[in-house]
Amino acid sequence: MSSLLDLPLELLYSISAAVSPADIVNLACSCKQLLESSKASLARHQKLHSELGFVHDRDALTVPTVLRRVMSQPHTQWHIRKLEAWGSREGWSRWKNYPSNGGGYGYVYVSGDGDANDRFLAWVDRWRSHTYLDSAFFSKAELGRYRQIMLRELRLSEEMTKKWMDLLESGYDEPLKVILIALCEGLRELSYATYDPTGCDAEGDPLSMLSTSIRSIYSLGSPQSCQWPVGFRALHSIIISEPSGYQHRYNSFSSDSATVAPLFLLPAIRELRLNLIGYRESGDYVWE
């Protein structure tokens, strides 16, 4: 430690700025001088944690914006602890904000501490739309990096990579979410809120690419030797069809059991809350 403290103060500031978020607190607690040189880094990480600790996709631009930030500033990914998905956008014409009830109005309940009179409707900016976007939204370099992540991190085959890259360029946002999940070593919780697939014009299962990626990685090694992306290794909790207070759960999307099964393979998973799994597989109930 004495040799470190013999360094010029300017160099200590540079070292503190380069230390990973996971280690900066330990460095700052070492001694008074290192605490002083670490204050700027601690403040920066505190701000990032406040901004990025909880990420959701209710605004269509949030996930691609955060993903670009993670790829250009790798230390930011450590601060993302929860990702919440409210729907699947399957094409540029569907890049609108959530929630939307499909009936011309968008609102959510915001509860107060008092009785029912204290509850009020908070209007969501439903009319804000990004449907003017097209494949030019992504640069060639950006698409190239996404492709490499699919091949090297998600271990998708060339055929599957082409499929998801084509869908990404046509406006599907599911690949962006899966890539973000894969890159975030601080990610602990992944949640898919209840939403009406007819209201957001979504036909596919929002877990499809994640499930395919897990299977691809697992098939290439034993449970002990699988080369999981840092985000897949970090996940502790996944919630499927989490009640949102916005959409009745039985009108929500329903993943089938084959799509959900790979989630059990994740190495650090501790909690899986699975709602409505196979609900659509069971067929329509016949009332007697």
C-alpha positions in Angstrom: 0.0 0.0 0.0 2.9 2.4 0.8 4.2 2.1 -2.8 0.7 3.0 -4.1 0.4 6.0 -1.8 3.8 7.2 -3.0 2.3 7.8 -6.5 1.4 11.4 -7.5 -2.2 12.4 -6.6 -3.1 12.9 -10.3 -2.1 9.2 -11.0 -4.2 8.1 -8.1 -7.2 9.9 -9.6 -6.6 8.1 -12.9 -6.4 4.7 -11.1 -9.6 5.4 -9.3 -11.4 6.3 -12.5 -10.2 3.0 -14.1 -11.2 0.7 -11.2 -14.3 -1.4 -11.9 -17.5 -0.5 -10.1 -17.3 -3.7 -8.1 -14.0 -2.7 -6.6 -14.2 1.0 -6.2 -15.7 0.9 -2.8 -13.0 -1.4 -1.5 -10.4 0.9 -2.9 -12.0 4.0 -1.3 -12.2 2.3 2.1 -8.5 1.5 2.1 -7.3 4.8 3.5 -8.2 8.5 3.6 -6.0 9.4 0.7 -7.5 6.8 -1.6 -11.0 7.9 -0.5 -10.2 11.4 -1.5 -9.0 10.3 -4.9 -12.0 8.1 -5.4 -14.8 10.6 -4.6 -15.3 11.6 -8.2 -15.6 8.0 -9.3 -17.9 7.1 -6.5 -20.2 10.0 -7.4 -20.2 9.0 -11.0 -21.1 5.4 -10.2 -23.8 6.5 -7.8 -25.4 8.6 -10.5 -25.2 5.7 -13.0 -26.7 3.4 -10.5 -29.6 5.8 -10.0 -30.1 6.2 -13.7 -29.7 2.5 -14.9 -30.6 0.4 -11.9 -34.0 -0.3 -13.3 -34.5 -0.4 -17.1 -37.8 -1.0 -18.8 -39.0 -0.9 -22.4 -42.2 1.2 -22.1 -40.5 3.8 -24.3 -39.5 2.2 -27.6 -36.1 3.9 -27.6 -35.0 3.0 -24.0 -33.5 -0.4 -24.7 -31.6 0.5 -27.9 -30.3 3.7 -26.2 -29.1 1.8 -23.1 -27.6 -0.9 -25.2 -25.6 1.6 -27.2 -24.4 3.2 -23.9 -23.4 -0.2 -22.5 -21.4 -1.0 -25.7 -19.6 2.3 -25.8 -19.1 2.6 -22.0 -18.7 -1.0 -20.7 -18.6 0.0 -17.0 -22.2 1.2 -17.2 -23.5 -2.4 -17.6 -22.6 -3.2 -14.0 -25.3 -0.9 -12.7 -28.3 -2.4 -14.6 -29.9 -4.7 -11.9 -33.4 -5.2 -13.3 -34.9 -5.3 -16.8 -38.6 -5.2 -17.3 -40.3 -6.0 -20.6 -43.8 -4.8 -21.3 -44.2 -6.2 -24.8 -42.7 -7.2 -28.1 -42.4 -4.8 -31.0 -42.5 -6.9 -34.2 -41.8 -4.4 -36.9 -41.0 -0.6 -37.1 -44.7 0.2 -37.4 -45.1 -1.0 -33.8 -42.4 1.1 -32.2 -44.8 2.9 -29.9 -44.8 3.5 -26.2 -46.4 1.2 -23.7 -48.7 0.6 -22.1 -51.5 0.8 -24.7 -54.8 -0.9 -24.2 -55.4 -1.1 -28.0 -58.7 0.8 -27.6 -57.5 4.3 -28.1 -56.6 5.2 -24.6 -53.5 4.6 -22.6 -53.5 4.9 -18.8 -52.2 3.3 -15.7 -53.4 3.5 -12.1 -51.2 5.3 -9.6 -52.2 4.5 -6.1 -52.0 6.8 -3.1 -51.8 6.2 0.6 -55.5 7.0 1.3 -58.8 5.5 0.2 -60.2 5.0 -3.3 -60.7 8.8 -3.7 -56.9 9.2 -3.5 -56.4 7.0 -6.5 -56.1 8.8 -9.9 -55.4 8.0 -13.5 -52.0 9.1 -14.8 -52.2 9.4 -18.5 -49.4 7.8 -20.4 -47.9 9.5 -23.4 -49.5 6.9 -25.7 -49.4 9.1 -28.7 -45.6 9.4 -28.7 -44.6 7.2 -31.6 -41.3 6.2 -33.2 -42.9 4.4 -36.1 -41.0 6.7 -38.5 -37.8 4.7 -37.9 -36.4 2.1 -40.3 -33.3 0.0 -40.6 -31.2 3.1 -41.0 -31.6 3.5 -37.3 -28.7 1.1 -36.9 -25.3 1.8 -38.4 -23.4 -1.0 -40.3 -20.8 -1.1 -37.5 -23.5 -1.5 -34.9 -25.2 -4.3 -36.8 -21.8 -6.0 -37.2 -21.3 -5.9 -33.4 -24.7 -7.3 -32.8 -24.1 -10.2 -35.2 -20.8 -11.0 -33.5 -22.5 -11.1 -30.1 -25.1 -13.5 -31.4 -22.4 -15.8 -32.8 -19.8 -15.6 -30.0 -21.8 -14.9 -26.9 -25.2 -16.4 -27.6 -23.6 -19.2 -29.6 -26.4 -19.1 -32.2 -25.8 -20.9 -35.5 -25.2 -18.9 -38.7 -28.7 -19.8 -39.8 -30.3 -18.6 -36.5 -28.1 -15.5 -36.4 -29.2 -14.6 -39.9 -32.8 -15.1 -38.9 -32.6 -12.8 -35.9 -30.5 -10.2 -37.7 -33.1 -10.0 -40.4 -35.8 -9.6 -37.8 -33.8 -6.9 -36.0 -33.4 -4.9 -39.2 -37.1 -5.2 -39.9 -37.9 -3.7 -36.5 -38.1 -6.5 -34.0 -36.8 -5.3 -30.7 -36.5 -8.7 -29.0 -32.8 -9.2 -30.2 -31.9 -5.9 -28.5 -33.3 -7.0 -25.2 -31.5 -10.4 -25.3 -28.2 -8.8 -26.2 -28.6 -6.3 -23.4 -29.3 -9.2 -21.0 -26.2 -11.0 -22.1 -23.9 -8.1 -21.6 -25.0 -6.9 -18.1 -23.0 -8.7 -15.4 -24.9 -6.8 -12.7 -28.3 -8.0 -13.9 -30.2 -9.8 -11.2 -33.8 -9.7 -12.2 -35.7 -10.1 -15.5 -39.4 -9.5 -15.6 -42.0 -9.8 -18.3 -45.1 -7.9 -17.4 -48.5 -9.0 -18.4 -49.6 -7.4 -21.6 -52.3 -8.1 -24.2 -50.6 -9.5 -27.4 -53.5 -8.4 -29.5 -53.3 -4.9 -28.2 -49.7 -4.4 -29.2 -50.0 -6.6 -32.4 -47.5 -9.1 -31.1 -47.7 -12.7 -32.4 -44.4 -14.2 -31.2 -43.4 -15.3 -27.7 -41.2 -12.6 -26.1 -39.0 -15.4 -24.6 -38.3 -17.1 -28.0 -34.8 -15.7 -28.6 -33.7 -15.9 -25.0 -34.8 -19.6 -24.8 -33.1 -20.4 -28.1 -29.8 -18.8 -26.9 -29.8 -20.7 -23.7 -30.3 -24.0 -25.5 -27.5 -23.2 -28.0 -25.0 -22.4 -25.2 -26.0 -25.4 -23.1 -25.7 -27.8 -26.0 -22.1 -26.9 -26.5 -20.8 -28.1 -23.1 -21.5 -29.7 -19.8 -23.4 -27.8 -17.1 -20.0 -27.0 -15.5 -18.2 -26.0 -18.7 -20.9 -23.9 -20.4 -19.5 -20.5 -21.5 -22.4 -18.4 -20.4 -22.5 -14.6 -21.2 -21.9 -12.6 -18.1 -25.5 -11.5 -17.9 -26.8 -15.1 -18.1 -24.5 -16.0 -15.3 -25.7 -13.2 -13.2 -29.5 -13.7 -13.4 -31.1 -14.7 -10.1 -34.7 -14.1 -10.7 -37.1 -14.3 -13.7 -40.7 -13.5 -13.6 -43.1 -14.4 -16.5 -46.4 -12.6 -16.8 -45.8 -10.4 -13.7 -49.1 -8.9 -12.7 -49.0 -5.2 -13.7 -52.3 -3.8 -12.5 -52.9 -2.8 -16.1 -53.8 -5.9 -17.9 -55.9 -8.8 -16.6 -53.5 -11.7 -16.3 -55.7 -14.1 -18.3 -55.6 -11.7 -21.3 -51.8 -11.7 -21.2 -49.4 -13.5 -23.5 -48.7 -17.2 -22.5 -45.4 -18.9 -23.1 -45.5 -22.6 -23.7 -43.6 -25.1 -21.5 -41.0 -25.9 -24.1 -40.0 -22.2 -24.4 -39.8 -21.8 -20.6 -37.9 -25.0 -19.8 -34.4 -23.7 -20.8 -34.7 -21.0 -18.1 -34.0 -23.8 -15.5 -30.6 -24.3 -17.1 -29.3 -20.8 -16.1 -26.4 -21.3 -13.7 -27.3 -18.8 -10.9 -31.1 -18.9 -11.2 -32.7 -18.9 -7.7 -36.3 -17.9 -8.5 -38.6 -18.6 -11.4 -42.1 -17.2 -11.0 -44.1 -18.7 -13.9 -47.6 -17.5 -14.6 -49.9 -18.9 -17.3 -47.4 -21.3 -18.7 -49.1 -23.5 -21.3 -52.4 -21.6 -20.8 -52.9 -21.4 -24.6 -51.9 -25.0 -25.1 -54.8 -26.2 -22.9 -57.4 -25.1 -25.5 -60.6 -23.2 -24.8 -62.5 -24.1 -21.7 -66.0 -25.5 -22.4 -68.6 -24.3 -19.9 -71.2 -26.8 -19.0 
